[in-house]
Amino acid sequence: MSDHKIHVTQPFLPPLEEFIPYVEEIWENRFLTNGGPLHQRLEADLAAYLGVEHLALFNNGTIALITALQALDLEGEVITTPFSFVATTNALIWNKNTPVFVDIDPVTLNLDPAKIEAAITPRTTAILPVHCYGNPCDMAAIRDIADRHGLKVVYDAAHAFGVHNEEGSILARGDLSTLSLHATKVFNTFEGGAVICRDAAMKHHIDELKNFGIVDELTIKVAGCNGKMSEIHAAMGLAQLGHIDACLARRGEIDAAYRAALADVPGLDPVPKPNQTRSNWAYFPIVVNDAYPLTRDGLYDHLREVNILTRRYFYPLLTTLPMYSDLPSAAPANLPVASEMSQRVMCLPIFPSMTDDDIARIVDALRAPLRGGRPLAATA
Ligand SMILES: *Cc1c(COP(=O)(O)O)cnc(C)c1O
Protein backbone atom coordinates (compact mmCIF):
# COMPACT_ATOMS: atom_id res chain seq x y z
CA MET A 1 0.00 0.00 0.00
CA SER A 2 1.25 3.47 -0.82
CA ASP A 3 1.82 5.94 1.98
CA HIS A 4 0.91 9.19 0.23
CA LYS A 5 -0.55 11.90 2.44
CA ILE A 6 -4.28 11.57 2.96
CA HIS A 7 -5.77 14.92 3.95
CA VAL A 8 -9.00 15.23 5.87
CA THR A 9 -10.60 16.60 2.72
CA GLN A 10 -9.78 17.35 -0.91
CA PRO A 11 -11.80 19.97 -2.76
CA PHE A 12 -13.92 18.64 -5.61
CA LEU A 13 -12.86 20.00 -9.01
CA PRO A 14 -15.20 19.54 -11.97
CA PRO A 15 -13.50 18.54 -15.26
CA LEU A 16 -11.67 21.62 -16.58
CA GLU A 17 -13.38 21.32 -19.97
CA GLU A 18 -16.72 21.86 -18.23
CA PHE A 19 -15.47 25.01 -16.51
CA ILE A 20 -13.89 26.68 -19.57
CA PRO A 21 -17.12 27.36 -21.53
CA TYR A 22 -18.38 29.43 -18.58
CA VAL A 23 -15.11 31.41 -18.60
CA GLU A 24 -15.55 32.04 -22.33
CA GLU A 25 -19.07 33.26 -21.63
CA ILE A 26 -17.68 35.77 -19.10
CA TRP A 27 -15.13 37.02 -21.65
CA GLU A 28 -17.85 37.36 -24.26
CA ASN A 29 -20.41 39.26 -22.23
CA ARG A 30 -17.88 41.20 -20.11
CA PHE A 31 -20.00 40.88 -16.99
CA LEU A 32 -17.56 40.19 -14.15
CA THR A 33 -19.67 40.65 -11.02
CA ASN A 34 -22.65 42.57 -9.51
CA GLY A 35 -25.31 39.92 -10.08
CA GLY A 36 -24.30 38.93 -13.62
CA PRO A 37 -25.93 36.19 -15.70
CA LEU A 38 -23.93 33.30 -14.20
CA HIS A 39 -24.67 34.53 -10.68
CA GLN A 40 -28.38 34.64 -11.52
CA ARG A 41 -28.29 31.17 -13.08
CA LEU A 42 -26.46 29.66 -10.11
CA GLU A 43 -28.90 31.26 -7.66
CA ALA A 44 -31.86 29.76 -9.50
CA ASP A 45 -30.25 26.35 -10.09
CA LEU A 46 -29.00 26.04 -6.51
CA ALA A 47 -32.38 27.00 -5.04
CA ALA A 48 -34.01 24.34 -7.25
CA TYR A 49 -31.40 21.71 -6.38
CA LEU A 50 -31.57 22.39 -2.65
CA GLY A 51 -35.36 22.60 -2.58
CA VAL A 52 -35.59 26.14 -1.17
CA GLU A 53 -37.48 29.15 -2.51
CA HIS A 54 -35.27 32.18 -1.80
CA LEU A 55 -31.49 32.02 -1.83
CA ALA A 56 -28.96 34.88 -2.03
CA LEU A 57 -25.40 34.03 -3.06
CA PHE A 58 -22.44 35.54 -1.20
CA ASN A 59 -18.68 35.81 -1.61
CA ASN A 60 -18.15 33.61 1.45
CA GLY A 61 -20.05 31.96 4.28
CA THR A 62 -18.80 34.32 6.97
CA ILE A 63 -20.08 37.46 5.20
CA ALA A 64 -23.32 35.55 4.53
CA LEU A 65 -23.74 34.91 8.26
CA ILE A 66 -22.73 38.45 9.25
CA THR A 67 -25.28 39.84 6.76
CA ALA A 68 -28.02 37.42 7.88
CA LEU A 69 -27.64 38.63 11.45
CA GLN A 70 -27.56 42.26 10.26
CA ALA A 71 -30.75 41.69 8.24
CA LEU A 72 -32.66 40.80 11.41
CA ASP A 73 -31.39 43.96 13.16
CA LEU A 74 -30.59 42.10 16.37
CA GLU A 75 -29.28 43.75 19.51
CA GLY A 76 -28.18 42.30 22.81
CA GLU A 77 -27.59 38.61 23.49
CA VAL A 78 -27.70 35.68 21.09
CA ILE A 79 -27.69 32.09 22.34
CA THR A 80 -25.24 29.86 20.51
CA THR A 81 -23.02 26.79 20.67
CA PRO A 82 -19.35 26.75 21.69
CA PHE A 83 -18.83 23.67 19.48
CA SER A 84 -18.34 25.20 16.03
CA PHE A 85 -15.94 26.96 13.70
CA VAL A 86 -14.88 30.40 14.90
CA ALA A 87 -16.81 32.18 12.10
CA THR A 88 -20.09 31.41 13.93
CA THR A 89 -19.35 33.56 16.96
CA ASN A 90 -17.14 36.06 15.13
CA ALA A 91 -20.25 36.93 13.06
CA LEU A 92 -22.01 37.88 16.31
CA ILE A 93 -19.14 40.15 17.35
CA TRP A 94 -19.20 41.90 13.95
CA ASN A 95 -22.86 42.69 14.68
CA LYS A 96 -22.08 43.82 18.24
CA ASN A 97 -24.16 40.96 19.64
CA THR A 98 -23.05 39.20 22.81
CA PRO A 99 -22.74 35.43 22.42
CA VAL A 100 -24.31 33.43 25.25
CA PHE A 101 -22.96 29.89 25.17
CA VAL A 102 -25.18 26.90 25.90
CA ASP A 103 -23.98 23.30 26.16
CA ILE A 104 -24.40 20.65 23.45
CA ASP A 105 -26.20 17.32 23.31
CA PRO A 106 -23.77 14.45 24.03
CA VAL A 107 -25.03 12.35 21.08
CA THR A 108 -25.58 14.83 18.21
CA LEU A 109 -23.07 17.44 19.49
CA ASN A 110 -25.63 20.10 18.47
CA LEU A 111 -27.00 22.80 20.79
CA ASP A 112 -29.00 21.08 23.58
CA PRO A 113 -32.54 22.55 23.51
CA ALA A 114 -33.14 21.43 27.10
CA LYS A 115 -30.48 23.92 28.25
CA ILE A 116 -31.52 26.93 26.15
CA GLU A 117 -34.33 28.32 28.30
CA ALA A 118 -32.17 28.75 31.40
CA ALA A 119 -29.89 31.04 29.36
CA ILE A 120 -32.65 33.39 28.13
CA THR A 121 -32.64 36.88 29.68
CA PRO A 122 -34.59 40.06 28.85
CA ARG A 123 -31.69 40.98 26.51
CA THR A 124 -31.90 37.75 24.46
CA THR A 125 -33.00 38.40 20.86
CA ALA A 126 -32.10 35.26 18.92
CA ILE A 127 -30.75 31.72 18.84
CA LEU A 128 -27.85 30.85 16.51
CA PRO A 129 -27.53 27.04 16.35
CA VAL A 130 -25.18 25.12 14.03
CA HIS A 131 -26.14 21.91 12.19
CA CYS A 132 -22.83 20.42 13.27
CA TYR A 133 -21.30 18.05 10.66
CA GLY A 134 -24.51 18.53 8.64
CA ASN A 135 -26.61 16.67 11.23
CA PRO A 136 -29.91 18.52 11.85
CA CYS A 137 -30.46 20.32 15.15
CA ASP A 138 -33.60 19.57 17.13
CA MET A 139 -35.39 22.23 15.10
CA ALA A 140 -38.90 21.61 16.48
CA ALA A 141 -37.73 22.14 20.06
CA ILE A 142 -35.73 25.23 19.10
CA ARG A 143 -38.68 26.72 17.16
CA ASP A 144 -40.95 26.09 20.14
CA ILE A 145 -38.62 27.90 22.55
CA ALA A 146 -38.07 30.76 20.10
CA ASP A 147 -41.82 31.22 19.57
CA ARG A 148 -42.60 31.22 23.29
CA HIS A 149 -39.94 33.87 23.96
CA GLY A 150 -40.27 35.93 20.76
CA LEU A 151 -36.76 35.13 19.53
CA LYS A 152 -35.39 34.90 15.99
CA VAL A 153 -33.59 31.74 14.84
CA VAL A 154 -30.63 31.86 12.45
CA TYR A 155 -29.10 28.51 11.54
CA ASP A 156 -25.43 28.38 10.67
CA ALA A 157 -25.95 25.64 8.08
CA ALA A 158 -22.41 25.86 6.68
CA HIS A 159 -22.16 22.04 6.91
CA ALA A 160 -25.70 21.23 5.79
CA PHE A 161 -25.68 21.61 1.98
CA GLY A 162 -28.31 19.26 0.55
CA VAL A 163 -29.46 17.75 3.86
CA HIS A 164 -33.16 16.89 4.10
CA ASN A 165 -35.45 15.61 6.84
CA GLU A 166 -39.05 14.45 6.50
CA GLU A 167 -40.14 18.07 6.00
CA GLY A 168 -37.73 18.66 3.09
CA SER A 169 -34.57 20.77 3.00
CA ILE A 170 -33.40 21.67 6.49
CA LEU A 171 -32.10 24.93 4.97
CA ALA A 172 -35.70 26.11 4.69
CA ARG A 173 -36.05 26.30 8.49
CA GLY A 174 -35.51 29.05 11.02
CA ASP A 175 -35.89 32.71 10.08
CA LEU A 176 -32.68 32.48 8.05
CA SER A 177 -30.09 29.81 7.29
CA THR A 178 -26.59 30.35 5.92
CA LEU A 179 -24.33 28.14 3.81
CA SER A 180 -20.61 28.12 3.16
CA LEU A 181 -19.43 27.22 -0.34
CA HIS A 182 -15.76 27.23 0.66
CA ALA A 183 -13.31 24.84 -1.04
CA THR A 184 -13.39 22.50 1.97
CA LYS A 185 -17.19 22.14 1.98
CA VAL A 186 -19.19 19.49 0.05
CA PHE A 187 -20.10 21.96 -2.71
CA ASN A 188 -17.72 24.81 -3.47
CA THR A 189 -17.32 27.95 -5.55
CA PHE A 190 -13.63 28.31 -4.46
CA GLU A 191 -14.93 30.77 -1.84
CA GLY A 192 -18.64 31.36 -1.48
CA GLY A 193 -21.71 31.34 0.67
CA ALA A 194 -25.46 31.87 0.68
CA VAL A 195 -28.34 33.06 2.82
CA ILE A 196 -31.61 31.14 2.54
CA CYS A 197 -34.71 33.12 3.52
CA ARG A 198 -38.47 32.70 3.70
CA ASP A 199 -39.83 35.38 1.37
CA ALA A 200 -39.01 37.65 -1.55
CA ALA A 201 -39.03 40.82 0.58
CA MET A 202 -36.28 39.46 2.85
CA LYS A 203 -34.28 38.26 -0.15
CA HIS A 204 -34.54 41.79 -1.59
CA HIS A 205 -33.37 43.29 1.73
CA ILE A 206 -30.42 40.88 1.89
CA ASP A 207 -29.48 41.60 -1.73
CA GLU A 208 -29.31 45.30 -0.80
CA LEU A 209 -27.24 44.60 2.33
CA LYS A 210 -24.70 42.55 0.37
CA ASN A 211 -24.31 45.48 -2.06
CA PHE A 212 -23.22 48.13 0.51
CA GLY A 213 -26.87 48.83 1.49
CA ILE A 214 -27.48 50.54 -1.85
CA VAL A 215 -31.17 50.92 -2.75
CA ASP A 216 -30.70 53.07 -5.83
CA GLU A 217 -28.25 55.60 -7.22
CA LEU A 218 -29.11 58.20 -4.59
CA THR A 219 -30.23 56.05 -1.65
CA ILE A 220 -28.04 53.99 0.66
CA LYS A 221 -30.15 52.77 3.56
CA VAL A 222 -27.68 51.11 5.95
CA ALA A 223 -23.99 50.32 6.31
CA GLY A 224 -23.98 47.15 4.26
CA CYS A 225 -20.77 45.44 3.24
CA ASN A 226 -19.66 43.94 -0.05
CA GLY A 227 -20.87 40.32 -0.09
CA LYS A 228 -21.27 39.85 -3.84
CA MET A 229 -20.21 36.63 -5.54
CA SER A 230 -18.25 37.21 -8.76
CA GLU A 231 -19.04 35.56 -12.10
CA ILE A 232 -15.93 33.34 -12.02
CA HIS A 233 -17.01 31.94 -8.64
CA ALA A 234 -20.53 31.37 -9.94
CA ALA A 235 -19.02 29.56 -12.95
CA MET A 236 -17.32 27.11 -10.60
CA GLY A 237 -20.66 26.38 -8.93
CA LEU A 238 -22.44 25.85 -12.26
CA ALA A 239 -19.71 23.51 -13.51
CA GLN A 240 -19.96 21.51 -10.30
CA LEU A 241 -23.71 21.21 -9.94
CA GLY A 242 -23.98 18.33 -12.43
CA HIS A 243 -21.53 16.31 -10.30
CA ILE A 244 -22.85 16.95 -6.83
CA ASP A 245 -25.08 13.86 -6.65
CA ALA A 246 -22.19 11.58 -7.61
CA CYS A 247 -19.97 13.34 -5.04
CA LEU A 248 -22.53 12.85 -2.30
CA ALA A 249 -23.08 9.21 -3.27
CA ARG A 250 -19.33 8.47 -2.98
CA ARG A 251 -19.25 10.20 0.41
CA GLY A 252 -22.12 7.96 1.48
CA GLU A 253 -20.16 4.85 0.46
CA ILE A 254 -17.11 5.97 2.43
CA ASP A 255 -19.27 6.71 5.48
CA ALA A 256 -20.83 3.23 5.28
CA ALA A 257 -17.41 1.57 4.86
CA TYR A 258 -16.03 3.38 7.94
CA ARG A 259 -19.08 2.49 10.05
CA ALA A 260 -18.86 -1.19 9.07
CA ALA A 261 -15.11 -1.33 9.74
CA LEU A 262 -15.34 0.45 13.10
CA ALA A 263 -18.31 -1.54 14.39
CA ASP A 264 -16.04 -3.96 16.29
CA VAL A 265 -13.38 -1.42 17.31
CA PRO A 266 -13.84 -0.65 21.00
CA GLY A 267 -13.71 3.02 21.95
CA LEU A 268 -13.95 4.59 18.49
CA ASP A 269 -17.57 5.66 18.19
CA PRO A 270 -18.80 7.36 15.00
CA VAL A 271 -21.20 10.24 15.66
CA PRO A 272 -24.64 8.90 14.59
CA LYS A 273 -26.69 10.53 11.82
CA PRO A 274 -30.30 10.65 13.06
CA ASN A 275 -33.24 12.79 11.85
CA GLN A 276 -32.34 13.06 8.18
CA THR A 277 -33.89 11.50 5.10
CA ARG A 278 -30.99 12.64 2.93
CA SER A 279 -27.48 13.17 4.29
CA ASN A 280 -24.48 14.89 2.75
CA TRP A 281 -21.76 12.98 4.66
CA ALA A 282 -19.80 16.22 4.91
CA TYR A 283 -17.59 14.94 7.74
CA PHE A 284 -16.82 11.65 9.46
CA PRO A 285 -16.53 12.55 13.15
CA ILE A 286 -15.65 9.89 15.71
CA VAL A 287 -15.51 10.09 19.51
CA VAL A 288 -12.42 8.52 21.07
CA ASN A 289 -13.58 6.88 24.30
CA ASP A 290 -11.65 5.33 27.20
CA ALA A 291 -12.00 1.80 25.79
CA TYR A 292 -9.53 2.76 23.05
CA PRO A 293 -5.83 2.41 23.96
CA LEU A 294 -4.96 6.00 22.96
CA THR A 295 -6.39 9.40 23.80
CA ARG A 296 -7.78 11.48 20.96
CA ASP A 297 -4.55 13.48 20.76
CA GLY A 298 -2.50 10.28 20.92
CA LEU A 299 -4.49 8.89 17.99
CA TYR A 300 -4.17 12.18 16.08
CA ASP A 301 -0.36 12.00 16.43
CA HIS A 302 -0.25 8.30 15.56
CA LEU A 303 -2.22 8.89 12.35
CA ARG A 304 -0.07 11.86 11.43
CA GLU A 305 3.05 9.68 11.68
CA VAL A 306 1.61 7.46 8.96
CA ASN A 307 0.59 10.42 6.77
CA ILE A 308 -3.11 10.39 7.65
CA LEU A 309 -4.10 13.96 8.48
CA THR A 310 -7.25 14.25 10.56
CA ARG A 311 -8.80 17.38 12.07
CA ARG A 312 -9.92 17.85 15.66
CA TYR A 313 -13.21 19.58 14.80
CA PHE A 314 -14.08 21.25 17.13
CA TYR A 315 -11.04 21.88 19.27
CA PRO A 316 -10.14 24.21 20.82
CA LEU A 317 -13.62 25.08 22.03
CA LEU A 318 -14.64 28.63 20.98
CA THR A 319 -15.09 29.58 24.63
CA THR A 320 -11.36 29.09 25.27
CA LEU A 321 -10.39 31.75 22.68
CA PRO A 322 -9.30 35.14 24.02
CA MET A 323 -12.29 36.98 22.48
CA TYR A 324 -14.79 34.81 24.34
CA SER A 325 -13.15 33.29 27.41
CA ASP A 326 -14.11 36.17 29.74
CA LEU A 327 -17.85 35.83 29.07
CA PRO A 328 -19.70 34.31 32.06
CA SER A 329 -21.32 31.67 29.82
CA ALA A 330 -17.87 30.56 28.63
CA ALA A 331 -17.05 28.99 32.01
CA PRO A 332 -16.18 25.29 31.52
CA ALA A 333 -18.61 24.41 34.35
CA ASN A 334 -21.42 25.77 32.13
CA LEU A 335 -20.34 23.56 29.23
CA PRO A 336 -19.34 20.12 30.57
CA VAL A 337 -20.39 18.15 27.47
CA ALA A 338 -18.78 20.50 24.94
CA SER A 339 -15.62 20.69 27.07
CA GLU A 340 -15.28 16.91 27.17
CA MET A 341 -16.23 16.33 23.52
CA SER A 342 -13.70 18.87 22.28
CA GLN A 343 -11.06 16.61 23.89
CA ARG A 344 -12.47 13.42 22.36
CA VAL A 345 -13.68 14.21 18.86
CA MET A 346 -11.79 13.80 15.60
CA CYS A 347 -12.84 13.95 11.94
CA LEU A 348 -11.46 11.24 9.66
CA PRO A 349 -10.72 11.91 5.98
CA ILE A 350 -13.78 11.86 3.72
CA PHE A 351 -13.94 13.29 0.18
CA PRO A 352 -15.26 12.01 -3.16
CA SER A 353 -11.89 11.10 -4.70
CA MET A 354 -10.89 8.94 -1.72
CA THR A 355 -10.12 5.38 -2.89
CA ASP A 356 -11.00 2.06 -1.29
CA ASP A 357 -7.26 1.63 -0.65
CA ASP A 358 -7.23 4.91 1.27
CA ILE A 359 -10.12 3.68 3.43
CA ALA A 360 -8.35 0.34 4.07
CA ARG A 361 -5.15 2.16 5.04
CA ILE A 362 -6.97 4.44 7.47
CA VAL A 363 -8.94 1.59 9.05
CA ASP A 364 -5.74 -0.44 9.45
CA ALA A 365 -4.04 2.52 11.13
CA LEU A 366 -7.01 2.89 13.50
CA ARG A 367 -6.76 -0.80 14.43
CA ALA A 368 -2.97 -0.86 14.88
CA PRO A 369 -3.00 0.48 18.46
CA LEU A 370 -5.40 -2.32 19.47
CA ARG A 371 -2.83 -4.87 18.30
CA GLY A 372 -0.15 -3.03 20.23
CA GLY A 373 1.24 -2.67 16.71
CA ARG A 374 3.42 0.37 16.55
CA PRO A 375 5.26 2.33 19.16
CA LEU A 376 2.49 4.83 19.51
CA ALA A 377 2.79 8.50 20.16
CA ALA A 378 2.59 9.26 23.85
CA THR A 379 -0.78 10.43 25.07
CA ALA A 380 -1.07 14.14 25.81
C1 LIG B 1 -16.90 26.95 6.97
C2 LIG B 1 -17.74 27.48 8.08
C3 LIG B 1 -18.14 28.84 8.15
C4 LIG B 1 -17.52 29.92 7.31
O1 LIG B 1 -17.62 29.78 5.97
P1 LIG B 1 -16.57 30.50 4.98
O2 LIG B 1 -17.23 30.27 3.65
O3 LIG B 1 -15.27 29.77 5.12
O4 LIG B 1 -16.47 31.91 5.35
C5 LIG B 1 -19.05 29.22 9.12
N1 LIG B 1 -19.52 28.34 10.01
C6 LIG B 1 -19.15 27.05 10.02
C7 LIG B 1 -19.74 26.12 11.02
C8 LIG B 1 -18.23 26.58 9.06
O5 LIG B 1 -17.82 25.31 9.10
PDBQT file of the ligand as one rigid body, heavy atoms in Angstrom, charges set to zero:
ROOT
HETATM    1  C1  LIG A 401     -16.896  26.950   6.974  1.00  0.00    +0.000 C 
HETATM    2  C2  LIG A 401     -17.741  27.483   8.075  1.00  0.00    +0.000 A 
HETATM    3  C3  LIG A 401     -18.137  28.842   8.152  1.00  0.00    +0.000 A 
HETATM    4  C4  LIG A 401     -17.521  29.917   7.312  1.00  0.00    +0.000 C 
HETATM    5  O1  LIG A 401     -17.619  29.775   5.968  1.00  0.00    +0.000 OA
HETATM    6  P1  LIG A 401     -16.567  30.495   4.983  1.00  0.00    +0.000 P 
HETATM    7  O2  LIG A 401     -17.228  30.270   3.655  1.00  0.00    +0.000 OA
HETATM    8  O3  LIG A 401     -15.274  29.767   5.117  1.00  0.00    +0.000 OA
HETATM    9  O4  LIG A 401     -16.469  31.915   5.346  1.00  0.00    +0.000 OA
HETATM   10  C5  LIG A 401     -19.050  29.219   9.123  1.00  0.00    +0.000 A 
HETATM   11  N1  LIG A 401     -19.524  28.341  10.015  1.00  0.00    +0.000 NA
HETATM   12  C6  LIG A 401     -19.146  27.046  10.017  1.00  0.00    +0.000 A 
HETATM   13  C7  LIG A 401     -19.745  26.120  11.021  1.00  0.00    +0.000 C 
HETATM   14  C8  LIG A 401     -18.227  26.576   9.061  1.00  0.00    +0.000 A 
HETATM   15  O5  LIG A 401     -17.815  25.309   9.104  1.00  0.00    +0.000 OA
ENDROOT
TORSDOF 0
